[in-house]
Amino acid sequence: MQPRGHLHHLELWVVDLDRATTTLGWLLEQLGHTRTDTWPTGTSWSLGDTYVVLESGPDVVAAPHERRRPGLNHVAFHAGTPRDVDTLTASAQEHGWTLMFPDRHPLAGGPEHYAAYLEDADGFEVELVASG
């Protein structure tokens, strides 16, 4: 039994499952998640007892994601050391991700917060946070 409040899963509805799998799926695998299930309209990756679902079925509205609208702005992941963040950021840019706030990278979140803010072609943002 997990502690109360621990994240169980995150389900992200996407317009293009193949494109999201190429970017978000690749990133999840780089962060240690394992693809655990696939079905015609979705796929999931697990890390421990938590899993992330990408789904694009008939109920998904074909509209671009806009992180500034009410709803999910971004998802932040612990990504290891600052060096790990740098390595993953460089590789992510070769896998469909764009570095946000390049003029302030890697301190765009403030002088005490080493992180990379990345956006995919569909406008979905992830934050890779360094610890230690």
N, C-alpha and C positions, 0 to 999 in steps of 0.2 A: 504494500500500500504506500503510495506516494504521500509526502507531506501536503497538507491542505495548501492550496494556492500555487502549487507547482504546475507549470504549463503541461497540459496533456497533449494537445496537438494544435497546429495552425493550418487552416485550409485557405488557400489562395485561389480564387477563380481567375482564370486567365483567358484572354481572347484566342491566343494561338498556343496550344499545348506543346507542339514541337519546338517552337521558338523559346518558350519558357523553360522547357526541359534542357535546351542547349545552354541557356544562361544560368537560371536558378538551379537547375538540377546539377550542372557542372559545379557550381559554387558550393552547394550542399555537400557534394562528394568530397570536394577539397577540404571542407571543414570537418570531415569524418563521418558524415551521414552515409547510410547504405540504402540503396533502392530496395524496398521491401515488397512493393506491390505495384502492379500495372493493370489497367483495364482500358477499354476503348476511349473513355473520356478523361482519364486521369492517371496519376502515378503518385507514389508516396516514398518518402525517405525517412529513415529512423535513425536516431542517435539516443541510445539508452531507451528509456520509456517514453520519450517524446518523439512525435513524428510530424512531418510537414507534408501536406497534400497540395498538389497542383491539379486543378481540374478545369476542363473546358467542355461543358456539355450544353444541351439545348436550353437550359435555364440561364446561361451566361449571356448578358447583354453585350453585343458587339460594339463596345465603345472603348476609347483609350482610357487607361488608368491615369488618374490625376491625383498625385500625392498631396496636393494642397487643398483638395476638397475634403469635406467631413468624411471621416473614416480612417483607414490605415494610412499613415504617412510613410513609415518605413519599418523594416525589421533590422534589429542590431544583433550581431553575433560576436561572442568572444572569439578572437582570431589568433591568440597567442602573443608572442613578443612583438615589439615594434618591428623587428627584422622580419618576422613572419607576416605581419600586415603589409610591409613593403613588397615582399616577394609575391604574396597573393594578389596584391593590387596590380602589380605589373603583369602577372599572368592573366588576371581577370580582363584586362584591357585587350588581350588577344582572344578573349572568348565572349565578346559581345557586350562588355560593360564599358561605360564611360566614367571617368573620374569627375566627380562634381567638385566645385569650389577649388580648382587646381591652384589658384593663387594663394590659398590659405592652407593647402594640404601639407602636412598631415595634422595640423592643429586647428582645423576649421571649427571644431567643437569647443575650442578654448585652449589656453596655454597648458593646461594640465590633462588634456584629453587627446591622446594620440589615436587617431582613427582615420579610416578611409571611407568616404561616402561615394558610392557607386550607383549608377543608374543604367538599366537595360533599355533596349530599343522600345519597349512598351511603357516606359516611364516609371517602372518599379524601382524603388530605392532600397539599398541595403547599406548598413553601416558595419564596417569591420573594426572592432575595438581591440586595441592592444592592452594587455594586462602584464604588468611587471617589466 
